[in-house]
Amino acid sequence: MKESVIQTHDLTKQYGEVKALNALNLTVPKHAIFGFLGPNGAGKTTTMKLLLGLTRPSSGGGTIFGRDIVRENMAIRARIGYLPQQPRFYDNMTARETLRFAASFFYTGPRRLIEQRVEEVLDLVDLSVKADRPVKGFSGGERQRLGIAQAQINYPDLLILDEPAAALDPLGRRDVLAIMERLRKYTTIFFSTHILDDVQQVSDTVAILNHGELVTQGPISHLLNGNGTVYDVTFRGDAQAAYRRVVGQPWVHQLDVNRQNGCTRWQVAIKSGEREEVTAEQQLLRLLLADDNTIVTDFGRKRYELEEIFVELVEGKQ
C-alpha cells in the first residue's frame, strides 16, 4: 500500500444539534490526486477546515504527515499549500510581486534564491509572460493559476485546493487541470469539486461525502467498475434463440433487454468472480454469433461515467 499523507479516524464536527461531519475515516495516499466529492452541504468545507486547523473537531481526530491535526497543527501548516475557492490578491501588485510577497513568509535566505523560486512557479503555471502585469487585469483562469502558484511557493508536500476550477470557462479549466497533472510528481493534491468530469480526468483516488458521512473512497478505476462487469450488446435480427442460450449460462447474473428503432440492446451483468469474468469474455460473443440471422452491430464492456456512479451512491441506489 502507498504511504498515506492524510489519515482521519472517526473525525466528527458538530454545531449544536447538527452534525456537519460524522465519524469520517479518510485515507489519502502520497502523491495522489485525490478528488473530494459531495453535494452542497455534504461536509467538504468542514473537512478541509478541520485538516487546516481552522476549526477543532468535536470528537475523533486525524493526522497529516503522521502529525496530529490539533496538537501539531503549526508544524503541519508549514508543509501545506492552500487555495481557497475565491483567492484574494492585492490587485495593484503584479504576479511577480504577489509571489515575492508570499515567499517572504517562508524564506529568509539570499534574494537570488527567492527570485529563482518565484520564476520557477511562474513558469510552472504558465504566467511568465504576464509576470509583471497588475493582477487586477487578470482573467478568472489566470487568477486561479496565480493562486496555485502562491500555494506552491513553499514547496508543499500537500496541496489543498477548494473548487480550483469551479468558476472557469472550458479553457481555464483545462489549464488548471494541466497544472494539477504537472504538480503530481512534486506533491499530493487534495481537491474538492462539484465538476465530476474534472475528477474523472485527473484524479486517481476519490472519496464521496453525503450528509456528513463517507459514502465510498478508493481508486477511481475501482469505483467506476463498482457495479461489476456489464456487457453492452446491440444487434439486429431474431434474438429469441440467443436469449435462451445466454440467460441460462451459470456466469450470467442478469440480462436486461431494450428494443428501439428495429434493434435490440442487451445489458448482460456478469456474476462477480475472476473465473466468471474470464468465461464471459471467452464465450459471450460466440454465443451471440451462433445464429446466422443475428447481426451484432455493437459489443463491449459497459463504461460507467463518474456522474452515473455519483448519483446512484448519493441517492442510495447502490
N, C-alpha and C positions, 0 to 999 in steps of 0.2 A: 504493500500500500504506500501511496505517496505520503510524505510528511505533511501534516496539517498546519496551516497558518492560523486559522480561527477554529476554536472548539468551544461550543457552549453546552452547558448541562442544566436542563430544566430552567432556562432563563425566562423570568417572568416579570412583567411590569403591570402594575395595577394602579388605576386612577380612581379612587373612591370605590364604587361598586363595579366599575368597568375594568375588565382585563384586556389591556391593549395587546399583550403578548402572554401566551400561556405555555409554560414548560417547553421552551424551544431548545431542541438539540440539533445543532448545526455543525457540520464539518466542512471546512473549505481547504482543499488541498493546495500545497505550494505550487506556484506558477500556473494555477488555473485561471481561466477567465470565467468567473462564477456569476451566472445570471440569477438575480433575486427577484422573483415574480410574485404578483398578487394583485387582486383588485384594490381599488381605493378603500382605505380603512382597514387593510389586512394586517397592518403592523410593521410594514417595511421600514418606515421612517423611525419608528420607535426602536426597532432593532439596531439601526445604524447609530442612533443617538447613544444607545447603551454601549455599543462597541467603541465609540469615540470618547466615552466618558462624559458625555454632555448631560446624562441623567443616570441615576443609580437604579439597579434592579430591586424589585420588591422581594424577590427570592431567587434562588438559583444563582448561576454565575457563568463565567466563561474565561477563556484565555486567548491571547493573541501572542504569537511567538513564544508560547509557553508561559507568559506572564499574566497574572490576574488582572482582569479589566477594571477592577475597582482599586485594589491596593497599589498596583504598579502602573497606573494609567499614564503618568508623565513619561515613563521610560518607553511605553508603547507608542505614544504620540510622536516621539522623535523619529520613529521609523515608519510613519504613515503619511500618505498624501491624501488630501480630501478635496473633492469637487462638489460643492452644493448644487442643487438643481438650478439656481439662478445666481451664478457667480457675480460678485460686485467688484468693480475696479475704480480707481481714480481716473476719470475719463480724460483728463488733460495730460496724463502721463503716457509715454509711448510704451509699446510692448516690451522693449528692452529695459526701460526704466522700471516697469512693473516687476519684471523678473529679477532685476538687480535688487529692488527693494525687498522682495520675498526672500532672496538668497541671504540678505543681511541678517535675517533671524537665525540662520543656521551656520553661517561661515564667518570666521574672523581672520581667515588666512590672507595670503597675498591677493591683491586686487586682480592680478593677472589670472589667477586660477578661478576667481569668481566670474570674471568676464568670459573665461573659457567655458564654464558651466552654462552661463546664460546663452552663449552661442550654440552649445550642444542642444539645449532643449528647444530653442527657436527653430533649429534645423529639424529636430525630431517631429515637431508639429507643423512643419511647412510654413513658418511665419517669418523666415529670414528676410524675405523681400520687403515685408511690411514692418520690420522690427523698429523702425524709427518714426512710425506714424502714430498719432494720438489714438488711444483706444476708442474714443468717442465715435470715430468713423468706421469702426469695425462692424462687420455683419454678425448675425447671431452665431453662425458657424465659426467665424474667426474668434469670437469671444469665448466660445466653448473650448476651442483648441488652445487659446491662451490660458484658460482655466486649467486645462490638463497640464500644460507646461508648468504653470505655477505649482500645481500639486506634485509635480515630478521633480522639482528643483533640488530637493534634498536627497535624491537617490533613494526613495522609499522602498521598503520591502513589501509594502501593501498599499494599493490604491483603492480608496472607497469613492465610488462615483454615484451620485444621486441623479438618476434620469439624465445621463450625459447627452442624449440626442433627442430628447422629447420634443423640443420646440423648433427643430431644424427641418429645412426642406430636404428632399432626397439627396442632393449633392452634399449638403452639410452633414447629413447622417453618414453618408458613405465615407467622408473624410475622417469623421470621428471614429468610426468602426475600424478604418485602416490604421489609425494611430494606436488604437487598443491592441490590434493584432501585432503591431510593431513592438509594443511595450511588453508583450508576453514573456520574452526571454529575460527581461530585467526584473520583473516584479509579479506579484499576484494581484489580480484585479477582481474586486467585488463590486458589482454594479446593480442597482435597482432600475427597473424599467417596466413600462407597460406596452412597449413595442415588441411583440413576440417575434417578429421577423428578425429584429436585430439580435435577439438572443440566439435564434437558430443559426444565424450567420457566423457569430464569433465565439459563442460560449462552448466550452467542453463539459461544464458541470452546471447544474441548475437546481434551484430549490423553489417550491411554490408554497406560499403562505396564504391562508384564508381565515378570516375571523380570529386572527392572532395565533393560529395553530399551524404547525408544519403539516402540509398535505403529503409532500414527497420531496426527495432530494436524491441526487446521484448524477452519473454521466448522462448527458443529453441523448446519446445514442441508445442507452438502455430505456430512457423514458419514452422515446419515440417508437420503441418496439414494445412498449409496456402492455399492449393488448394482445401480444403473441403474434405468431406468424399467420398472416392472412394473404391469400392469393386473389387477385382480381382477374377475372376471365370474361372476355366478351366474344360471342360467336353468333353466326347465323346458321339456320337450319334446325332440324328436329333435335331437341335436347333431351327427350324422354329417356332414351337408352343410356346416354352419357350420365344423366342424373342418377339412374339406378346403380350404375357401376361405381360412381364416385361416392355417393352418400353412404354406401354400405362398407366403405373402407374403414378399418379399425383406427386409422390415424386421423380421420375427419371428425372434428368437434362440432361444426355447424356449417350449413350451406344455405345462404340467403340468395333468393332469385328475384331479379327485376327484369321486366321486359319494356323496351322502349324503341320506337322507330324501326320495328322489324328485327331488332337484335335482342339477344338475351345476355344479361350480365349476371355473373355469379360472384359472390364473395365467399371463398372457401376458407374457414378458420381451421387451423391445424391444432391438434392436441399438443400440449406442452411436453417437451422431452426431445433430446437430441436425436434419438432413433426415429421418432415420428416425423420430425422436420426433414431429416435426410431422406426418408422413404417418400414423403410427399414431393420433395424436389425431384426424385428419380421417376416417380410413377404418374403424377397428376396429369402432366401434359400428354403422356402416352395414352392414358385412359380417355382423354378428351378427343384425341385424334383417331381413335379406333374405328369410327364411323366415317365412311366416305362422304355422307351427306351433311356432315358437320364441319363448318369452316370457322376456325379460330382466327379472329381478327386482332385480338389483343390478349396478352398473357404476361403476368409478372406479379411480384410481391407487392402488396399494398404499401404505399409510402404515406406515413402519417405526418401531418403538419403539427407543429407545436401548439397552434391555436386550437386545433381539434382536441388534443390531449388536455390542454389547459381548461377548456370549457367543461369537458367531461369530469375532470377532477374537482374543479371548484363547485360545480353543480351537484357533485356527489353521485354521478352516474357510474363511476368506476372506483 
